[in-house]
Amino acid sequence: MPNIISFEEAIADSRQYSKRHLLLGNGFSIGCRADIFHYASLYGEADFSGIPEAQNIFEALDTQDFEVAIKALESGAKIFPIYVPNDSSNVQIMNAHALALKELLVTTIAKNHPPNPNAIEDHKFWACRKFLRHFLASDKGGHVFTLNYDLLLYWALMHGDNPFDRGVVELKKNDSFGNDEDDPEADYVVWQGETAAHSANVHFLHGALHLFDSGAELQKYTWVRKGNPLVEQARTAIEENKFPLFVAEGSSIQKKNKIRHNAYLYQCFKVLTSNAETGTHCFFLFGHSLAENDSHILNRLGRGRFKKLYVGIFGNAETPENQKVIARSNKIAAQRNYKYPLEVSFFDSSTANVWGSS
């Protein structure tokens, strides 16, 4: 059984490295709102009871991506009359199901996400910002990578520190989005491309619900500029055929393929890879089960050159779930070239106090 240290002990130990990076999994969000963030994907939470035929589309296409299914239905409705010219009823059904999936996507987002930052208590954001400062504020601060779709990280970065706390620290929160050159007053900001991404500190490896692909550009909707609840932003965007960018595919191979076909996602992936290959750095994993379907990310850590990996363990280390995390962590270390050995330490996630006390 490995020795489980506290988060503060892990931070103290990590001071020997030039930079520390953080990779967040869904446990980060569960710690804030366990009642709504226990889900593997939006697809898994969607209620298809009203359109069971539409769920078969996902299965036929071997995907969990709403955009793929919706576009398939819409394209199918256009070409169906070529092969069955006298059957307009099925065309109508396909178009109706495409619209129904758009509505289902919006309602699923709304059901599984707080409507706005005001739904989260201030003390939780203040605690989270103290946690994040280890990775985004100190001289050891590097990058924060998240695999989560939700807005909690973004909201925490935008939230102010406790005004009564003398230890206020400005977090580095550059995510490579900025004003649209053609419309600087727009109520959204746009991805500035690979050049600007080199100075970014925050990376949504699997996309997020506030990132929308408009076709010509990747837009980020902000609470500050829009002031509208998430569900209203999503509804308006989808009605304009803008889909939230997120990697909802099932397997690691499917996820990696989607990442490679999107400039923003691939840039985030390259930043992770570059830092994993820097020998003087270290990584912290928090709230991640190290599941096989994220091996496209974890393999980059295993094949890298950084020297130390700190893995968060929640609860009793002897539970079957935590034993799997420990075994998978050691498997990552075993991938290393003997010239660049990787040491793994485990810390008690609860001692990080990420969201403060309830």
Beta strands, then each sheet from edge to edge (+ up, - down):
strand 1: 4-5
strand 2: 19-24
strand 3: 141-146
strand 4: 177-178
strand 5: 188-191
strand 6: 202-204
strand 7: 207-213
strand 8: 218-221
strand 9: 243-246
strand 10: 281-286
strand 11: 308-313
strand 12: 343-348
sheet 1: 1+ 12+ 11+ 10+ 2+ 3+ 6+
sheet 2: 4+ 5- 8+ 7- 9+
end
